[in-house]
Amino acid sequence: MKIEIDQSGKIEQTNLNSIIALSNNIKGGIILNRKIKRQLQNYFRKNKKSRVFSYIVFSACVAILLKELKITQKVIIDLEYLGYNKFIKNHILLYLKRLGIKYPITISFASIGKRSPADDLANKIGKQKIKPIKKINYNEVIHLVFHIKK
């Protein structure tokens, strides 16, 4: 069975928390606090990577979510960043490798729509009706993205 992934509160919207949720036969979501997003954005600016900030952080969050839930099925990610699907896919696979995930994951992109269980779950986590499986912290993203040893 395929897994659908959706985002609520885009990464670049630093006034909102970002929730990335996946759903179908497995359900779960993670949250990236808006304060942490601003800290990450500043780090990316200082390192002259601000143009790719959203795509990189989104990719890292998806990789962390896939690892946390031990996903091995086909994954369909909602079209969040048109024109950057290949970039995002390559970075998700790179980050999964860095996280020690050895099994192959098939990733594709499609419009999953507002009726998707993943969209519903992301909204419920955002409204605090359901708890996320993980709150992502600043160091976790920085270590993963910039391959800094802990």
C-alpha positions as CSV (number, residue, x, y, z in Angstrom):
1,M,0.0,0.0,0.0
2,K,1.2,3.5,-0.8
3,I,1.9,6.1,1.9
4,E,0.9,9.8,1.3
5,I,2.8,12.7,2.8
6,D,1.4,16.2,3.2
7,Q,2.6,19.4,4.8
8,S,0.7,22.0,6.8
9,G,2.4,25.3,7.3
10,K,5.2,25.6,4.7
11,I,8.8,25.7,5.8
12,E,9.3,29.2,4.5
13,Q,6.3,30.5,6.5
14,T,8.4,31.1,9.7
15,N,5.4,32.6,11.5
16,L,3.7,29.2,11.5
17,N,4.7,25.7,12.8
18,S,5.3,23.2,10.1
19,I,3.6,19.8,10.3
20,I,4.6,17.0,8.0
21,A,2.2,14.0,8.2
22,L,1.9,10.7,6.5
23,S,-1.1,8.5,6.4
24,N,-2.8,5.4,5.0
25,N,-2.0,2.0,6.7
26,I,0.5,3.8,8.9
27,K,-0.2,7.2,10.4
28,G,2.0,9.8,12.1
29,G,3.4,13.3,11.9
30,I,6.2,15.5,13.0
31,I,6.3,19.2,14.0
32,L,8.9,21.8,13.3
33,N,8.3,24.8,15.6
34,R,8.3,28.3,14.0
35,K,11.1,29.5,16.4
36,I,13.3,26.7,15.3
37,K,12.5,27.4,11.6
38,R,13.7,31.0,12.1
39,Q,16.9,29.8,13.8
40,L,17.4,27.4,10.8
41,Q,16.7,30.2,8.4
42,N,19.3,32.4,10.0
43,Y,21.9,29.5,9.9
44,F,21.2,29.0,6.2
45,R,21.6,32.8,5.5
46,K,24.9,32.9,7.3
47,N,26.1,29.9,5.3
48,K,24.8,31.4,2.0
49,K,22.2,28.7,1.5
50,S,19.1,30.8,1.9
51,R,17.8,30.0,-1.6
52,V,17.5,26.3,-0.8
53,F,16.4,26.7,2.8
54,S,12.8,25.5,2.3
55,Y,13.6,22.5,0.1
56,I,16.4,21.3,2.2
57,V,14.6,21.6,5.5
58,F,11.5,20.0,4.1
59,S,13.6,17.1,2.7
60,A,15.2,16.6,6.1
61,C,11.9,16.6,7.9
62,V,10.4,14.0,5.5
63,A,13.5,11.8,5.9
64,I,13.2,12.0,9.7
65,L,9.5,11.2,9.5
66,L,10.2,8.2,7.3
67,K,12.9,6.9,9.6
68,E,10.8,7.4,12.8
69,L,7.9,5.3,11.3
70,K,10.2,2.8,9.6
71,I,8.5,3.3,6.2
72,T,9.4,0.8,3.5
73,Q,6.5,1.2,1.1
74,K,6.0,3.5,-1.8
75,V,5.7,7.1,-0.7
76,I,3.8,9.8,-2.5
77,I,4.6,13.3,-1.5
78,D,2.1,16.2,-2.2
79,L,3.3,18.7,-4.7
80,E,4.6,21.4,-2.3
81,Y,7.5,22.9,-4.2
82,L,6.9,22.7,-8.0
83,G,10.0,22.3,-10.1
84,Y,12.0,21.0,-7.1
85,N,10.7,17.4,-6.9
86,K,13.9,15.8,-8.2
87,F,16.0,18.0,-5.8
88,I,13.8,17.1,-2.9
89,K,13.8,13.4,-3.7
90,N,17.6,13.3,-4.0
91,H,18.0,15.0,-0.7
92,I,15.5,12.8,1.1
93,L,17.4,9.7,-0.1
94,L,20.7,11.3,0.9
95,Y,19.4,12.1,4.4
96,L,17.9,8.6,4.8
97,K,21.3,7.2,4.0
98,R,22.9,9.5,6.6
99,L,20.2,8.3,9.1
100,G,21.3,4.7,8.5
101,I,18.3,3.6,6.4
102,K,19.5,0.9,4.0
103,Y,16.3,-0.4,2.5
104,P,15.1,1.2,-0.8
105,I,12.2,3.6,-0.6
106,T,10.3,4.6,-3.7
107,I,9.4,8.2,-3.7
108,S,7.1,10.0,-6.2
109,F,5.2,13.3,-6.2
110,A,1.5,13.9,-7.0
111,S,-1.3,16.2,-5.9
112,I,-2.9,14.3,-3.1
113,G,-5.6,16.8,-2.4
114,K,-7.4,18.1,0.6
115,R,-9.4,14.8,1.1
116,S,-6.2,12.9,1.8
117,P,-5.9,11.3,5.2
118,A,-2.4,12.8,5.4
119,D,-3.8,16.3,4.9
120,D,-6.4,15.6,7.6
121,L,-3.8,14.3,10.0
122,A,-1.5,17.3,9.4
123,N,-4.4,19.7,10.2
124,K,-5.4,17.8,13.3
125,I,-1.8,17.9,14.6
126,G,-1.6,21.6,13.8
127,K,-4.8,22.2,15.8
128,Q,-3.4,20.1,18.6
129,K,-6.2,17.5,18.4
130,I,-3.5,14.8,17.8
131,K,0.0,14.7,19.2
132,P,2.9,14.5,16.8
133,I,5.2,11.5,17.0
134,K,8.2,13.8,17.2
135,K,9.1,17.4,17.7
136,I,12.1,18.1,15.5
137,N,14.9,20.2,17.1
138,Y,17.4,22.6,15.6
139,N,20.5,20.4,16.1
140,E,18.8,17.4,14.5
141,V,18.3,19.3,11.3
142,I,21.7,21.0,11.2
143,H,23.5,17.7,11.9
144,L,21.6,15.9,9.2
145,V,21.7,18.6,6.5
146,F,25.3,19.7,7.0
147,H,26.6,16.3,8.0
148,I,28.1,17.6,11.2
149,K,29.0,14.8,13.7
150,K,27.2,15.0,17.0
